[in-house]
Amino acid sequence: MAKSLRMIWFPILLLLLLENSIGVFSVSKYLIGLGSYDITGPAADVNMMGYANTDQIASGVHFRLRARTFIVAEPHGNRVVFVNLDACMASQLVTIKVLERLKARYGNLYTESNVAISGIHTHAGPGGYLQYVVYIVTSLGFVRQSFDALVNGIEQSIVQAHNNLRPGSIYVNKGELLDAGVNRSPSAYLNNPAEERSKYKYNVDKDMTLLKFVDDEWGPVGSFNWFATHGTSMSRTNSLVSGDNKGAAARFMEDWFDQNSGGKILSDVSKAEEIPITASNISPVVHETHHELHELAASFQSDSGKPVRVRSTLSQAGRPRFVSAFCQTNCGDVSPNVLGAFCIDTGLPCDFNHSTCGGKNELCYGRGPGYPDEFESTRIIGDRQFKKAVELFNKASEQLKGKIDYRHTYLNFSNLEVTISKQGGGTKVVKTCPAAMGFAFAAGTTDGPGAFDFRQGDDQGNAFWMLVRNLLKTPTQEQVDCQSPKPILLDTGEMKVPYDWAPAILPVQILRIGQLVILSVPGEFTTMSGRRLRDAVKTVLTSGSSKEFDANIHVVIAGLTNTYSQYVTTIEEYQIQRYEGASTLFGPHTLNAYIQEFKKLAAALISGQPVQLGPQPPDLLDKQISLLTPVVVDATPLGVSFGDVNVDVPKNSTFKRGGNVTVVFWSANPRNDLMTEGTFALVEILQGKDSWVPAYDDDDFCLRFIWSRPAKLSPLSHASIEWRIPETAASGVYRIRHFGSAKSLLGSIKHFTGASSAFVVA
């Protein structure tokens, strides 16, 4: 009888033990999903967002822009969404409309509380997608096409990530990258207390923090990392749409993974140099002799056909695409122009305190490592981030384990009470101010100087520009005192015609994935500001009685997230009134306000308490004004069709690796069709005797699509497609193709394509 009872209870106990073990195991197991989608906006006629240079108008594509998303979920609990945009910054209006779409699809699964949308800060993307006047003046107001490309692309990247959710694990790693950023406002940094500065080895953050996503079945499926450096390797005169150094690094790493034997991971980061960062090794190599290649090339004529993107031809056998994102953090005073700032007239270093040359800011420019070639500087800084990410990716071993959680609130930063410490002890209450921009804002930075007689470090202003300012809005004495020592150039927070010039209600957000905590901030924190915020939050999280976090907690700042409100400096840096201080909208206590409110969110996170939603930000979509003229008509000369070759490759031509190939086509305005998830330009290689295979498209760093008109209002246009042949290109017969769409006077859109003559790469 006893034996029979033991026989009955044994399997029951075994099942209970298994059930309990599964329950324990699931605490540290997540569902992970990644997605990526094209967000390339209009590549013509639209002002670039970032430098506020009215002459910087888009006219082609360096490489395409993307939204890259990860979702991490507990199997039956919380989830968080992080979207990284190849855009200058997040937009409050874009965030609002994306959340509306997500609610329509998924109900309350994804909300403002658990969705973060962050920009990499490229200054080479189309503008016009923010809702406040000051950020869309140079783009002639709101640009619906820029806005729609972002909203649609973000939504689709989240949908992909949601549909890809599968059991998996996340690993975190951290390491130093020393040669990808320098402080562009060192005189302001030096005004921070010496005791505080002595705790740090460098005057910019050199750490990269990386997440490695590993699917239980497929293995590694992606990586996201945060590292501080500005997206200003491409200059204020560049007119090609580009993801700058971070967008380049993302493309390099995704191609590296795809080309590395279908995703086998290198054991030695130094070998990453052997991995081509182009798509060429997916193309078949033609083994004919040089003479036979020429005969083969001469036998082909230009033809038509649909564009096929290079990466769409890569067979994944059901495996999700590898997604790699290079995210932005506290980059406020960090420049990728690591050679330093020099005067273009003398070649001497710029003035240390004001970044001027003979008193003029317009002559002082930072130099990237590829100087004077901005494309090469972009490649080098991107490559350095890519190589460090590969090293961290390959060595990542610390697994994220624990809860997924989040806290989010909206705050009105125009009049926020902040409790700060007084010298000698005790505390006092101060306030933030309505938004305002100082005189040094107009001076720009060494990455992109301003104009006229403005200079960084100006804490006085001048009478002429104050007179001009007063024609728009004269600040009250209360505002002048609140913003002191900033001399107010634009009192944007109190300017409401035709609608709000600057934001007041801002989101602050914490996302938690195990021992990783992401602080979503709606601006650009300087190096020391970011350090203070991270340390303050870490202190709250590790000093609680719950002991959920220990010293191994990872706290990262996700800059330019969910909306944009310019810069955040320390109060000491604010006194110097360089560009970053003049662009700290809400006055000298802005950083202390962020620290105070993030500490509240952190305390609520560890106590499990909810936080109030706060005042809703405005939706100003219906008030937007656009002065950008639409495309009226496209035309070609008599006897010429769209897509015809205007300048072809020489007959029987052979090009060597490292050389350049340029073909010019009769084209039409790229605004007629953004070619989303498509391409304007394509290099094809001949497979066998009669089959063309895509080798490079306008998502490749080596291929440039440059669009131009012979005159400003001309309906005629050209597309120059320039291919810089990589050293890794396969030998064979190639051709270059162009795809576009033309608009008739009646408004109809006609798609067209063209192809160059065949040529040989040997």
N, C-alpha and C positions, 0 to 999 in steps of 0.2 A: 504493500500500500504506500509506504513512504517513498519507495523507489518510483512508483507510478506518479506520485505528486511531484517528485523532483523532475521527472520527465516532462510533466505538463508545464511546470513553472519555469524551467530553464529557457525554452524558446521565448516565453513572455518577457523574462528579465533581459534576454539578449536583445529583443526588439526595443525594449525601453531604453537600454543602454545606447543602442544605435541611434534612436530618436534623439536622445539627449546629446550625443556626440555631434549629430548633425546640427542641432540647435546651437551648440557652442561654436562649431566650425563656421556657421553662417554669419556670426557676428563680424568676422573679419573678411567675409567674402562679399564682393560687390558685383553688380551688373554694370558693365561698361559698354559705351557705344560712342563711336566717333563719326563725324561727317565733315564734308568739305564741299563748297559750292562757289561758283564764279560770281563775283560782285563787281566786275569791271564796268565802270560807268562810261559816260560819253567820252570818247577819245578825240573830240574835236570841239573847238569853239568855247569850251567851258574853262573858267579860271580854276587853277589848282588851289587846293586847300592847304594852308600851312604858313607860307611866307607872306601872304597878303600882298603879293606883287601883281598889280593889275596887268602887267605885260606877260605874265606866265600863263599862257593859254594852251590847253591840251591840243596836241597835234600828232597823235599816234600812240603806239604801245611799245614800251620797253619789255615788260612781261605782265601777264594778267594778275588781277587782284582776286583774293579769295577770302571767304569766311570759313574758318575752321572751328569745329565744335567738339567738346567732349561732354558726355553725360555720365555721371556716376550715381548709381541708385542702390539702396538696400533692397533686397528681394521683395520685402513687404513693408517698406518704410519710406524714409525721406530720399530725395534725390536733388542733385544740383546740376546746373547747366553752365558751362563757361564757353563763350564764343570769342574767338580772336579774329579781329578784322584787319585786313590789309587796307586800312583807311587811316586818315590823320587822327581821328578820335571818334569816340561814340557820340551819338546825337540823342538828346532827350526825346525828340519827336520820332526818330527811327525806333527807339526803344519802346515808346508807347504803342506804335502801330504793330511792331512785331509781337508784343504781348497780347494785343487784341486778336491777332491771327492765331496765336497759340491757344488762347482761350476758346476760340471758335472750333479749333481742332480737338483739343484735349481737355476742355473744361478747366478745372482749377489745378491741373497737374503741374503746369509751369506758370509762374507768376513773377511779379517784380521782386519777390522775396528770394527766390531760388534761381533766377536767371541773371547772369552777368554778361554784358556785351562790352568788349574792350577793344580799343584801337592800338595799332602798333606805332602810330605817329609818323607814317610816311608823309612827306610834304609833296608827293608826286601823284596824288589822286584827285579826281574831279571834285570840286566843291559844290556848294549850294544845297546841302542836305541837312543843315542845322536850322533851327527855327528862330534863333535870335538875330536881330538886325546886324549887330557888329560882326558876326561871323559869316555873313553872306553878302556884305556890301560889295566886295571885289568880284563876286560871281554874278553881279547884276541881279541879286535877289535869289529867290528859291529856284532850284533846278529840279524839276519833277523827275527827270530821267535818272539823275544821280541818286535821288532819294529812293525811287522804286527799285533800282538795281541793288541797293543795300538791303532794303526790307525783304525783297524776294529772296535774295541770296542767303541772308541770315535765317529766314524761315526754312528754306530748303536744307540748309546744313543741319539745323536742329532736327528736322524730320528724318534726315538720313541717320543721324546719331541715335534718335529714338528707335528707328526701325532696326538698327544694328545692335541694340542692347542684348548682351550675352554675358554669361558668367566669366569673370576674369579678375585679375589682380593688378594693383598699381604699386610701382616702386618709385622711391624718391632718391635723388642724388644731388650733390652740391659740390661746386668747385670754382676755383678762381680763373678768370679770363682777364689777362693783364693788359692787352694791347688793342682793345676795341672801344675805349672811351676815355676822354680827358675832361677836366672841369673847365668850362668856358667862362665862368665867372669866379675865378679864384680869389679875387679881392673881397668879394662878398663872403665866400666860405671862410676866409681868414678872420672875419669879424665874429664868428662863433667862439665861445669860450675856449681858451687854450687847453684847459683841463679836459674838456669834452673832445677836442680834436686829437688830443694825445692818445685817446683810446683806440684810434683807427690808424691803420697803416697808410691809407690813401685818402685823397680828397674826393674820390668818387667810389661808389660800390663796385667791386670787381667780381662779386659772386654771381654765378648762374645757378639757379635751382631748377631741376628738371624732373618731370614725371614721365615714367615709362609705363605704358598700358599694355598688358599682356592678356590676350584672350585664352581661355582654358583650352580651346581646341586649336586655334590658329597660331598661337604664340604672339609675338609682339605685333601690335596693330597701330601704334602711334606714340607720339611724345609731345609734350608741351613744356616749354621752359620760359623762365622770366629772367631777363638781364637788362640792365639800365644803359641804354645809349640812344641818342636821338636818331630819328629817321631823316637825317639831313646830309647823307653822303651825296645825294643828288642835289644840285644847286638850285638857287632861286631863278635861274634862267632855263632850266630843263623844261621841255614841253612834252615829254613822253610819259604816259601813265606807267607808274612803277611802284612796286612794293618796297623800294629802297633796300637797305642792307638786311632788314629782318625778313622781308618778303623773299629776297634772294636766298637767304639761309634756309628758309622753309622749303623752297623748291629744290635746293641742293640736297637737303637731307631726305626728302621724299624720293627723289630720283636715286640717291645713293642706296636706299633700302630696296627699292624696286629692282635695281640693276645688280644687286649683290646676291646673285644666285637665288632669286625669288625670296629674299628676306633672311638668308643666313647671316648671323651677326658676326662681325669681325671681332677677334679677340684682342687685337692690338690697334689702338686708335691711330698710330702712325701709318698704318696701312690704308687708312681712309684716303690718303693722298693718291693711292693707286686706283681708287674708284672714280670713274668718270662722272662728272656732275652734269651730264647732258643725257639725251635719250638715244644717243647714236648706237649703243650696243644692242638695242633691240632690232636694229636694221640689218638685213642680210648683207654679207660681204660678197661682192662680185669678183670672181677670180680670173676674169679674162685679162689678156695682155693689154697694154696701154693702147695699141693700135686698134684692137678689137673693141675696146671701150669707146673710142672715138667713132668708129663705124656704127656702133649701137646707138650712140647719142645722136648722130646725124640722121638716123632713120625715124626719129620721132618728131611729130609736129605738136604744137600746142593744142590742147583739147579742154573740154569742160568736165564738170563733175562736182559732186558734193564734197565739202570739207570733212576729213576724218581726223580727229585729234589724235596726236601721238599716244597719249597715255590711255586713251580709250581702246587702243589695240593691245594693250598688255593683258594677257590672260591671267585671271585671278582664281579661276576654278571655284567661284562662289565666295572666295575670301574677301572680306572688306578691304577697301583701299587703305594703305598706310597713310596716316595723317600726322604731319609734324608742324607745330606752331611755335613761333618765336615771339613771345609776348613782351609787352612793355611794362616797366615798373617805375621806380622813382628816378626818372631821366631828366628832371627839370633843368639841371645845370650841367648835363653830361653831353658832350659832343663826340661824334665819330671821327671828326677831323683832327686826328691824333698827332699830326706833325706840328700843331700850334697855329696861332693867328699871326698873319703878316700883312704889311702894307703893300698893296699892289703897285704903288708908285715907286717905292724905294727898296722893297724886299726885306725891310727891317721888321723886327717884331713890333706889334701894336703897343700902344700905351697900356700899361698893366691895369690901371684903375678904371679907365673909361673905354678901352678898346677903340681908340681913335688913332688917326694918322695925321699929324699936323692939325689936330683939333677936329678932324672930319671922320665921322663913323663910316661913311660910305666906302672908304678905301681899305677898311680892315676886314680881311676874310680868313677863315680857318681853312687849313689845308688837310685833305685826306691823304691816306697812305699811297694812293695812286696819282697824286697831284702831278700834272694838271688835268688828268683824265678822270672825270667824276664817275664814269661807268666803271673804271678800274677800281676806284676807291670803294664804290658800292660792292663790287665783287669781293674785294679783299676783306672788308669789315664783315660782310655776310659769310665769307669763307671761314673767318676766324671763329665766329659764333657757331657755325655748322660743325667745325672740327671739335670744338669744346663739347658741343651737344652730343656728338658721336661718342666721345670719350666717356661722358657721364652716363649715356644710354647703355653702353656696353658693360659698365661697371656697377650699374644700379643694383643694389641688393637689399636695401631697407624697404620692407613692405609696409604700405599704409594699412593700418588696422584700426577699427573702432567706428564710432558713430559718424553718420552724415547728418549735418545740421546746418542751419543758416539763421541769420537775423538781418532785418532790413528796416530802415525807416527813412522818411523824408523830413528834411529840416529846412527852415527858412534862414539862410545864412546872412540875410541883410540886417538882422537885428537880434542876434543870438547872444544870450547872456553866458559868460564864460568865467568860471572861478579860477583864478591863478594865484600863485604864491607871491607874497611880497618880500622884498629885501628886508632882512632882519627878523623874518618870521611872520606868521599869520597869512591870511588870504584876503583877496579883494575881488569884487565882481567887475568885469569889464564887458564890453560889447563888440561884436563885429559890426561892420558898416554896410550900407548899400554898395553895390559894386561900383568900382571906379578904376580907371586906367591912368597911370602916371605918364609924365613926359618921356621917361626913359623907355617906355613901351614902344614909342615911335622910332626909337633908335635901332630897334632890332637887336640882333646878336651877331657874333662872329660867324655863325652859320648862314645868316642872311641879314646883312645890314639894312637899316631903313634909309630914309632920305632926308633932305633939308638939313637943318642945323641941330637936330636932336642928338643927344649923346647919353650913353649909359652912365649911371651915377649922378644924374641930375636930380637934386632934391630941392631945387628952387623954382624951375620953370622960367619962362620969359614972357614979357608983357604982350608981345605980338600974338603968340599962340594962345595966350589966355583970352585975348580979345576975340580971336576966332572961335575958341571954345565957348565963350559966352553967347555967341550967336546961336549955338545949339542948345546949351543948357548951362546956366550959371549955378555952380554948387552952393549949397547953403553953408553958412559958417560952421554949423554942426557937422556937416559932412567933411569939410576941410579939416576940422580938428580931429575927427574920428580917423581919417585916413593919414594924418600926419606921421612921419615927415614926407609922405608922398605928395608932390604937387600934382593936382588933378588936371589931366588933359581932356579926358572924356568921362563925364559923370553918368556912365552907362546904366547904372542901377536905377537911376531916377529919370531916365529917358524912355518915354512910352509911345512915341509917335514914329511911324504908323502903328507899331506895336512894340513889345518889350525889346530893348536893345541887349539885355544881358539876363542871365538866369538869376533867380533868387532862391528858389526851392531846389535843393539838391538831394540826391540819394546817397546814403552811406550803407554799406552792406558787408557782412562777414559770411563767408562760406567755409564750412569745415568738412574735410574728408580725413577721418582718422586723426593723425597727428599733424596734418597739414591744415593751415588756416590761411585763407586768401582774404585780404582786405581790399575791397573794391572802392576805389576813390575816383571822383569825377573831375580829376585835374592832373597837373604835372607837379609832383612833389620834388623838391630839390633833394640832393643826397642826404644832407643832415636832417631835413624834415622827415624823410622816409625812415631814417634810423630812429629818430625819436618816436615816431608813431609805432613802428614795429616793436621797439623795446617796451613802450607803455602797454600795448596789448599783450605782449608776452608776459609781462609782470602780472597782469590781472589773471591770465589763464593759468599760470603756474603757481599762484599763491592761494588759490581757492582750496577749500577743505575737501573738495571732491577728489582731488589728486588724479583727475583724468589725464592731465598733461604733465610731462616731466621736462627735463632740460633738453630733450631731443625734439621738442616741438619745432616745426618749421613754419615761420610766418613770412608770407610774401605779400607785397603790395602789387595789385593790378591797377596800373595807372590808366587814366583817360577812359574810365569805365562808366557805362550807363548814361552819362551825359558829359558835358564839358564846361568847365568854369575856370580855365586858364591855370595859373600857377599857385603854388603854396611854398613859401619860404619860411625859414625860422624868423623870429622877431628880430634877431641880430642881423640877419641878411637883409631883412626889410629896411633897416636903417640906411643901408648903403645905396638902395634904390638903383641897382642895376636892372637889366631887362626883367629878370624873374621877379624882383621885388615890386617893380612898377606894374607887373602883370598879376600880382596877388590881389585879387579883386576886392576882398572883403576886409581889408585893413590889416594892421600889424598882428592882430590876435587870431588870424585865420587858422594857423596851425594848432594853437591851443584849443580852438573850438573843435577841430577834427579829433584831437587826442581825447578830449573830454567825452565826445559822443561815441567814439569807437570803444572807449573803456566801458561805457554803459552797455553797448552791444555785447562786448566780451563777457561782462558780468552776467548778462541775461543768457548768454550761450551756455555758460557752465552751470547756471542755476536752473536752467530749463524753463525760465520765465519768458512769456511773450513780450514784445515791445509794441508800442503804438505805431500805426501806419504813418501818422503825421499828415501835413497838408499836401494835397495832390498838386503835382506840377501842372502848368497849363498846357493844353493842346492848342497850338496856334496854327494848325494846318490851314484852316479856312481863312486866316488872315494873311497868308503868305502872298508876296508880290514878286513877280518875275518879269524882268526886262530883257531877258535873253531872247533874241529873235529865233523863230523856228527855222528849220530848213525849208526853203521855198521851192527850189528845183535844182536838179543836177543835169548837166549837159556834157556832151562831147563834141569835138569838131565834126564837120561833115565827113562822112566816110569812115568814121571811127566809132567803135562800139565800146561800151563799158567793159573793162577787163582786158582790152587790147594792150599789147606791150608797146610802150613808148620808147624805152631804152632797153635793149635786150643784152644778154651776154654775148661776147664775141663768138663768131662762128668757129667751130672746132676748138673751143677753149678748154684749157686744163688749168685747174687751180690746185694749189698746195694747201695742206693744213696750215692754219695760221693766217691764211690769206682772206681777202674780203670779196664777196660776190654781191653786186647790186643790180637789181632789176627795177625798172620804173613802169608802172601800169597807169592807164587812164582809169580813174576811179570816181567815187562818189562819196558824199559825206558819211563818215562812220556813225553819225547819230541816227541814221536811218535804221540801223540794226546793230545792236551792241555785240552781236555774235556770242551771246551768253552760252557758256560751255561749248563754244565753237572757236574759230580762229579767223583772223583777217589774213594771216600769212602762213604758208606751209612750205617746208622743204621736203621733197620726196626723193627716195632712192629707188632705182629700178631693181626689181627682183626677177631673176630669170631673164626672159626675153620680152615679156609683155605686161608685167604687173608692177604698178607703182605703189610703194609702201611709204606711209608717213614716217619721217625721221625727226623733224623739228617743227614746232609751231610757235605761235606768239606767246606761249607760256615758257619758252626757253630763253635763257639769258643771252644766248648767242645770236638771236634773231630779232631784228627791230623792224617795226612797221611805222613808217613816217609818212604822214599825210600832209598835203600842202595845196594851196590855191595859187595860180599865177598872179592874182590880184585879190584884194580883201573881199570884194562883193561878187567875185566871179562865180558862175555856176560850174565852171570847169575845175577839175582837181586831179592831182596825181597821188599815187601811192608808191613810195620808194621802199622796197624791201631789201634790207641789208643783212646778209648772213656772214658772220665772222666764223670761218670754218674752224671748229675745235680740233685740237691735236688728236682727239679721240675719234674723229669722224672716220667711218669706214671708207675704203677705196670703192669707187663705183661710179655709175652714171646717175646724175641728179637733175632735178628741175625745181624751179621756184614757182609757187602758185599764190594767187591773190583772190580773196573772196570778199564780196561786198553787196550792197543794195543801193539802188538809185531811186530817186523820187522824181515823179513826173509833175508837170504843172497841175494836173488834176488830182494830185495827192496819192496816186497809186505807187506801190513799192515794187520794184523789179529786182530780183536777185541775179547776180552775175558772178562769173569766175573767169580767170585768165591764167595762162601758164607760160613760162619762159621756154626758150629752146633748151634742149638737154645739154649738159656739160659734164665734164669728168673731174673728179677729185682723185688725185693719185698721190 
